[in-house]
Amino acid sequence: MLCRLPTSSLLPPPPAPSIASLAASRPSPASAVAASRPPAPAIFPQTRRASAPEAAPGMSASASSAAGYPAAGGDFTEVVIVRHGETSWNATRIIQGHMDAELNDIGRQQAVAVAHRLSREAKAAAVYSSDLKRAAETAQTIARICNLPNVVFDPALRERHIGDLQGMKFQDAATEKPEAYKAFVSHKRNQPIPGGGESLDQLSERCVSCLYNIVEKHKGERVIVVSHGGTIRELYRHASPTRPLHGKIHNTSVSVILVSGTTGRCIVKTCGDISHLQEAGAGVLENAFGGDKNSA
């Protein structure tokens, strides 16, 4: 469920305000991702599709200005963060993590809808994306329709690695892999998941470092970043640590964060906007897996 976020709070600088030092601390792609990818999954039928929901507590259904700050330019970079389109594994509630599911037909329609929305807004300087197929195809659709340069793929923008749970249906995880499931739903942010999975702190470290690396390259510009539900939630948590995120980050939802190129301060301008799906008559899966606090 979605709602408008307050737009007037300027948050304090992150613990390490130097963007250069944050970028330097970014983990290497080799340490952040798994070395191999399984084949793309089979296609599954769609389930319980609803029209794009109206606003509700925790998120924003439409863009809004951060009072007193420009959309981009000067000290601030405008980072437009898009979740990838729907996959068949989202629809059947399979835990994806680093597994390389492709967009389904609905996901491709969603990618076109968000691309047309972004093509009507201020032109971005670049498009960055996770290298997993579901994000890569979404990003390539955006770049093509918005007439932007080639997408820059970065493994640091991947979804959280979910270890032994990857490829499992969520409803089976607790009984078939109880230790991994317990770690996955744990509130302990330093808890890794058995089977090579990441802790939330590890996920945050790599994606936030990547964010500041992008900002360092595009001071005062507008950039588009295509990523995954869990990763986007960590970026929101970094930008707005005192305001918990409720509800879901739906497929191809748009979130906008202004990031100071000098201090590292962040302002959440928009979160979880799916107005383009409403306008295009596209639906979102309310019971799809991913985009919530247990996103993967």
PyMOL commands that set and color helices and strands:
alter all, ss='L'
color gray80, all
select helices_A, chain A and resi 19-24+29-32+88-91+105-119+133-145+155-157+163-165+170-176+178-185+200-217+229-239+275-280
alter helices_A, ss='H'
color red, helices_A
select strands_A, chain A and resi 49-51+76-83+126-129+152-153+222-227+254-260+266-273+283-285
alter strands_A, ss='S'
color yellow, strands_A
deselect
rebuild
show_as cartoon
